[in-house]
């Protein structure tokens, strides 16, 4: 069927209805990936929704597959989604109530439409969705999420659904086949992307926080979302931080909001990675993600109370313990700051070491520190071979990776919340990336990655030429250890905050906490700088570099 939206464009959709002549509520999934696939998407049994008494409307978004209009990622989803809801609830088969759901981009589109407050919309369930298309999607800590972004555009947006054929389609297929080569030289894809996906260059030239991104940002519309939200995500999902931000931001508006976090990556949802099994309880299907959707929509579209006790507000799978736990909120109440200082190559509790120390990292763009697992979405993500809790020992053998390791634990350490590294760095004048990884070291030596982050430092300002006019650039953002415009002061240590990510993890007795510090993580992030560089990491003395863990006080 064709659904008209406010500017006259017709969007194509498939409708699945239960075998009844009565009016029923409608659940809507709007996708850029083709409505002809599984009607509920990758995680939800769409036909079970229909058997449970819902109409299911699955729509190709504007400009994708057989929908009309021109596809420009992000910008049309709020209005088109709201218009689709308004159309659906007016149909004679609908009882006037609707819900929105979907994974990833679909979940973001659902949140954007919810902020338009279309009539009849009663609930939304975004799954592995972010909070904005700039930070956490296009970039993280100032670095471009190259590994995800380039592959997503080439494979998911151009290879199918964009209407390409002949030489153009063959050119895209060739680019997908040589994606590893393009990761090493992204500029080699520039001509193709400029011709077939001009929006990609727009993303590159607009930094995080630019008004360009505010046209489609759930985080800027929380005050407008006034219906219950069920957020589902994974500890190794590339958009985890955004999902947690969505939960907090909407909850703070006084709206009923729930959160479920499992041991999943963006596409590995069975709780089993090549090097790590979390058990049957970790499987999305065993958890019954479809059932969670039905419970959410039954309560808010049909007014049916849940069977048994009310569902918990926050449900987390604690890795290490490998079990589900319920909590009253996120951030989890009852945590306390547990600080581990960098000293030598150790992590030590208590005061910072008095003796100053430093280590030099050499950054070579021809041989950058390789990505090894974590919350990423790269080719091969469906098998999990390049994401999740991979063993870091091979990467740790490199001489451009610093490892700081704590003593074996004499009691379990439960960490639930956002982990943060504060590190003092004297970066190369050409600029620097500062990366950190939080690792659980098992008694047998296995170094299991839990989370990781990055912070980009801009090139240092060039020393003025004698007799030249002074630099008129901005000075207001310069801190005590920074130069003009927020760049590090030349030759001086600067305090760098690296948000490593959120975890819910139990370090078992006999395990050790490890922190890795390096100058890159490629191809997850683009290489910076593109010249050989050297950075000095300081710890102890006047530069108390440290790792902050939110420890659950009651274990």
N, C-alpha and C positions, 0 to 999 in steps of 0.2 A: 504494500500500500504506500501511497505518497501522502506525506504530511506537510501542509504549508506552514511556513514561519513568516514572521512579520514583514520581511522584505520581499515576499513572493516566491522565494526559493522553495523547491519541493525536496523534502528529505525522505529517503526510502526506508521502510521498516517492515519487519515481519511480526505478525501477531499470533501468539499461541493462547488459546482460550480453553478453559475447562469445559467439560461436556455438561453444560447447564444452560437453561434459558434465562436464569436470573442474572441480576447485576452483580459484578464482582469487583474488588479492588484491582488495580493494575500496578505491576512493577516494571520499571523502565531501565533498560541498559543501553547506553549510547556509546558506540565504539568506533574508533578509526581503523580497526583491524578486520572488519568484515563480518556482517551479520549472518553470513552463511555458515559460520562455524558452530560450535556448541552453543546453544542459546543462552546458557547461564554463564558462559565464559569458562576460564580455566579452573575455577575453584568451586563454583556453585552449580548444582544439578538443576538446570532450568526446568526440565520436565517435571521434577519433583515439586517445584513451585506451582506449576500449573495443576498437578494432581492434588495439591493442597488447597486449591480454590482460588488461585490468582490468575489473572490474565498477565501474560508476559509480552512486553513490547521491546523488540531488539532493533535498534536503528543505526544505520551508517551515518556518521556525522557528516557535516557539510563537505562536499568535494571529495568524498572517499567512496570508492566502489561505485554504487549506482545512485548515490545521492547527488542532487544538483548543487550548483555553486562552486566556489573555489576554496580548496582547503588551505587555510593558513593556521597552523597549530595555535591553539589556546584561545584566540581572540573571540571566537563566535560561540563558544560552548555555553556561556551563561545565558545569553538570549535564546539561542536555539533550544537549549534544554528546557528553559522555562516555557517557551512556546509549545514544545512537544508535550509537556505535562498538562498545560492548559487545554490542548486539543484532546488529549487522551481522556481526561476526566469529564469531558462533554459528550463522549460517545455513549450510545444507548446501552452498550454492554457493560459500562463501568458504573460503579456505585458512587462515584464522585471523589474517591480517595486514591492516592498514588504514592509510591515509594520509588526512590532512585538507588541504584547500586552499580558496582563495577570495580574492576581492578585497575590500578596504575593510572594511566591517562583517563580511563573511564571514571575512576573514583574522583579524580580532580574535577572532571567535567560535572559530575553529580554535585559536588560541593559548590561549584560556581553557580549552577542552576538553582540550588537551594537558597543561595543568597539573594536571588531575585524574588523569592517568596511567591511562586506561582500558586494560584488557587488549587486547593485539593491536595497539595503535597504534604504528607504527614510524617515522613521519616526518610532517612538516607543512611546508606551503609557503604562508605568508601573503604576499599581493601587495598593495602599497600599503596596508598596515595600520599603525595607530598603536600606541602603547604604553599608552594609557589614555584614558578617555573624558572626563577633565577637561582638563588641560593638553595642548594639541596637537589637541584635538577640539572641546570646547566653548569653550575659551578659549586665548589665547596671550598671554603676558606680562601677564596680568591683564585683558585686553580680551576681550569676547565676540566669537566668530567669527560675527557676525550673518549675513553674506552666505551662508555655507554652511549654517548651522544652521537658519535660518528656511525656506530653500528646501527643504532635505532633509526636514524634517518635513512641510511642506505638500505637496510634489510626490511624494517617494518613499515616505513613510510613510502619508499620509492619502488622497491622490488615488486610489490603487489598493492593494488588498490589505488594507485596514482594514475592509472590509465595509460601507462607507457607501453610502447611496443617497438618492434624492429630494432634499429641500431641503438636507440636510447635505452631500451630495456636490457640489451646485451651489454651496454656500457656499465649499467648499474650492477648487473650480475658479475661482470668482471671485477668491479670494485669490491663487491662483497667477497669474492674469492681471494682477493689479495689484501684483505683487511689488515693483516699483520704488517704488511709493507706500508700501508697507509698510516698505521699507527706510528711508524718510525718517521714518516714524512707526510704529515697531514696536508701540507700545501699541495701535494700531488692530486688531491681530490677537489681542490678549490674550483677549477673550471667546471667540473661536472656539477658540483653543488650550486654554484652560482646560476647555472642554467636551469636545473631541475628542482632545486630546493633553495630559492633565494633567501628564505627566512633564516637559513643556517648562518649566513654572514651577519644578519641582523643580531643574532644571538651573540656572536663573537664580539661585536663592536659595542654592545651595551653591557656595562658591568653590573654586578649585583647592586641592587638598591636604586638603579636608574628608574625614572618615572615610566620608561618604556614597559617595564614589567608589571606595573600596577594595573594594567588593563585587565589582567586575569590572574589574580592572586587570592586564593582562599584566605591566607593570613590577614589580608586587608579587609575581609568581609565577615569576620566572625560575628560582629554585632548584628548582622543581618540574617544570620542563620538561627532560626527560632524553632527548629524541629529536632526531635531526638536523633542522635548520631551514634552508630556503631562503627568504631574504628578497629580494623584488623591489620596487623603488620608482623614483621619478623625481625629478630635481632640482627640478621645479616641482610636485611633488605636495604637496597640503595636509598630508599626514601624514608627510612626509619625516623630520622630526626623530624621530618615534616609531619609524619603521622602523629608523633608525640606532641608536636606543636599544635596540631589540629585539636587533639584531645584537650590539651590545657586551655587553648584559646577559646574554644566553644564552651567548655565547662565553666570558665570564668564569667561567661555571660548568663549563667544560671540555667543553662539548657541541659537536659538529661543527656549524658554522654557516657559511653562505655568504651573500654579498651581491651583488646586481646593481642598479646605478643607471643609468638611461638618461635621455635628454633629453626626458622626458615630464611631462605634468601628470596629474591624476587621471583624466581621460577622453581626453586627446589622446595617443595612443600610437604614432602613425605617424612621429614625428620631424619633422613639418611643421606649423608654426604659420603664421598668416596673414602674419606679417612675418619669418619665419625658417625656413629649411630646413636640417636637419642632415645630409641625405644618406640614401641608401637603407639604409646600415648601421644607422641609428638606429631603423628601424622595428621594433616589437615582433615582427611576423611574420617579418621578415628575420632578426632575431636568433634566432627560433624559441623563443618562450616556452613553447610546448607541449613542445618537445623538452627544455627545461631541466627542466620538471616530470617528464617521463618518465625522464630521466637520474637525477634525485633519487630518485624512487620505485623505479626499477629497482634501484638500488644498495642501498637500505635496506629495501625490502619483499621483493625477490627475491634479493638478494645478488649481483647482476650487476655486475661492474666496468665502468667507463666505457670505451668504445672509445678508444684513444689515451691521452694523458696525463691524469692526474687533473684534474678541474675546478679552476680557480683559486678561492681563498677569496674574493677581492674583485674584481669586475669593474666598472669605471666608464667611462662615456662622457665624455671630456673635451671640453666645449664650447669653442669657440674653435679648438682643434685639430680638433674634429669627428671623433674616432676613439676606439675602445675601447682601454682599457689595463688590464692586470692588476696587482694589488697584493697584498702578503702579508697585509694586515690593514686595519682601520679603527678608530681614526684611522690614516691612512697613515704608516708609519714614514719618517723622513728629512725631515720638514718642519721649518721653523724659523719663529719669529715674525718677521713683517715688519710693522713699525709705521709708519703714516702719520698724522702729526699734523694737526689742523685749524689752519690759520693764515690769517686773512683769509678769502678764499673758495678757498683752495688746500689741497691735501693734500701734505704735505712729509715726506720721509723724514728720519731722524735725530732729534736732540733736539727737544723741543717749542719753538716760538717763544718767545723771552723776552718779547716785547711782548704784553700782554694785549689781547684783543679780545672783542667780543660782538655778537650779532645778536638782534633781537626778532622773534618770530613772533606774528602775530595769528591766533587760532583763532575761526572763526565757524561755529557749528553749523548755520546756515542755508545755508552755502556751504562745506562741509568739503572737504578735499583728497580728490579722487576716486580710487578704486582704478583702477589702470592695469596690469593684468597681475600676474604673480607666482604664487606657490604658493597659488592660491585655487580655489574650486569654486562658481561663480555660474551663473545661467541663461546659456545660450549656451556652456557649457564644452565641448560636443561639437565645436563648430567652432573652439574655441580663441580666439575673439575677445576674451575677457576674462581670459585667463590666459597664463602663460608669458612669453617674452622680448619684451614689447612695448616700442616706442620711447617713451621718457619725455619727449621734448622739449616736448610740449604741457603736461604737468603741471609741468615745470620752469620754464615761463614765469610761473607764478603767483607772486605776491609773498609767499605764505605757505609757500613751499618754499625752503629754503636748499640751495645746491649748492656743494660743495667738490671741486675737480678737480685731479688731479695733472698733472705735465708729461708730454708724449709719451714713451712708453717707447723706450729705445734697444736693448732686447733683450726677448725674450718673458718674461713673468712667469706662472709656473704656480702656481695656488692650489688646494689640495686640502684641504678640511676645513671646520671651523666658523669662520665669520667673526663678529667681535664688535665692536660700537661701544661705547666708553666716552665719555660726554659729560656735561659739567657744565651743569645747567639750573637756573635759578630759575623755578619754575613759578608760575602764577597760583594764588591762594588757593583757587579752585574746583576745582583738580586739573588734571591734564594727561595727555595721551598723547604719548609721544616715539616717533616712528617713524624708521626709517632704511632706506635702500635702497642696495645696492651695484650700480653701473652700469658697463658697459664702453662707453666712448665711442670710436666708430670714427673714422677719419680724415675721413670725410665728414660727421661730426657726429651720426650716429645714436647714440642713448643707449639701449643694450640692457640691460634689467633682468636681473640675475642672481639676486638674493635680497633679501628684506626682512623686517623684524621690527618689534616694537612692545613698549613697556613702559609700563604705566599707573601714574601717580602719584596717590595718594589726595588728596582735599581736605586743605588744611592745617588744623590745629586752630584753633578760634576762640579769640581772646584772652580770658582770663578777665575776668569782670565784677568790678570792685572790690567787695570785701566778700562775694563769693560763695564757697561751699565749693570747695576745690580739686578738679580733675578726677581721679577715682579710676581712670581708664583705665590700661592697661598702659604701662609705660615701658621694659621690658627690651629691646625691639627697636630702640630709638632709637639711631642712630649719631651720629657727630659732626656730621653735616649733616642730621639728621633729627629730627623731633618725635615725639610720643607715637604708639605703634602703628606706627611705620615711615613715617609721613607726613613729607614734607619740612618742614624747619624754616621758619617764615614768613620770607620775604624773603631767604633765604640760598641760595646755589648748592648743589645736591645732586648727587652723582655717580650717574649712571644707566647701567646696563648694558643694552644692547639686543642681544639675540641675533639677528643678521640671517639666520642659516641656513647650511647647508652648501652648498658648491659644489665642482665639479671643473672648473676653467676655465683656459684659457690666454689671457691678455691678449697679443695679438700686438704686435710692434714697430710703433710709430707710434700705437698705441691709448693711451688715458688711463683711469686709474681715477677714478671719481667716486663721491662719497657725497652722497645727499640726506637732509636732516633736515627733518622736518615735525611737525605736531601732530595728524595723523590720516590715515586710509586707509579711506575709506567708499565702498561698504557692506561691504567685507571685514570691518571691525570696527565695532562700534557707536560712536556719537558720544559723546565725553567730553571736557570737561564739556558740558552742554547749555545753556551760557551763553557769551556772548562772553568770551574770555580772552586774555591775553598772557603769553608765556613768553620768557625770555631765555636764549639759548644762549651759553655762555662757552667761550673757547679761548685757549690761550697763557698765559704767565705762571704764576700759581698754579693754573690750571685746564687741565691738559694733555689736552684732549679728543683722542681718537685712535681710529683704525680698526686693528684687529688682523687680519692675514691670515696663514694658514698657508702659507708659500711652500715649494714643493718645491725643496730645495736643489740637486738635480742636474738640475732642469729637466724 
